[in-house]
């Protein structure tokens, strides 16, 4: 390659780089799959599950007034339920605030201001009294009142999507409250029936202890009359001691359960008095078919469902922010530098703007 050829190749190098930069590029990324709009998501349950199993107050099927009172007391005085209620009220207030921003808005305002004009400032000519110019400075009492109207046309559905997102958050909070309610109810019911089980076991052990004491008494009488030896009554005494130990264990377990129930029902200040009842027959039965749709009745899954709905609506509300929108505004006011002129027709001002 001669010198001229080398110079020509070097001089054409920027041209090749420029052409390479202008070459069409192929996007190798996979396109995002289109999400189902939140308004098209079917959140309804099958007809067979509506108002069906399981009941939200499932413990009522036991027909036990004592259990009902314990669960009601736990739900009423639980700090977790109070926090959940406050969260629902906050979410509802936020939803109402967003919903109030949708549609036409009308505001009334009034203002009275007493001020002294500076002779050295921008409003200096108003600081002097000049009847020819209409100034009576330096003190003025400015008054303004009137109506201001605005309307965000919401051409792209941003406000509606925000309202839907807030409503979804409210429903999610309600589902969380129901989950807390069910956890409290199931915890109290489990401890209650565990206490009843221990109480029934205690009765059985007391009967066994009574029979064993009768046997011990008979063995002692036989020994005193020389009919039997002392060795024959040792095994009976050991069995009676074991039964007494089992009774002590059952009493200890019942005290622990009572303490846990007192903590759940917030009745630590008063002694918890429970009476023994027999386990009733439950009338409710399982559905004939247990499908995946039954999971939709779980409160935690309902909360997750509505959080997803709220997120999808928030995405729908974020997209229109990148698109120009149209807002209409109008005002009708009375404005005067002196209160004596505030109600004159010449003090009226009005206008309409769009942007």
Secondary structure, 3 states (H helix, E strand, C coil): CCHHHHHHHHHHHHHHHHHHHCCCCCCCCCCCCCCCCHHHCCCCCCCCCCCCCCCCCHHHHHCCHHHHHHHHHHHHHCHHHHHHHHHHHHHHHHHHHHHHCCCEEEEEEEEEEEEECCCCCCCHHHHCEECCCCEECCEEEEEEEEEEEEEECCCCCHHHHHHHHHHHHHHHHHHHHHHHHHHHHHHHHHHHHHHHHHHHHHHHHHHHHHHHHHHHHHHHHHHHCCCCCHHHHHHHHHHHHHHHHHHHHHHHHHHHHHHHHHHHHCCCCCCCCCCCCCCCCCCCCCCCCCCHHHHHHCHHHHHHHHHHHHHHHHHHHHHHHHCCCCEEEEEEEEEECCHHHCCCHHHEEEEEEEC
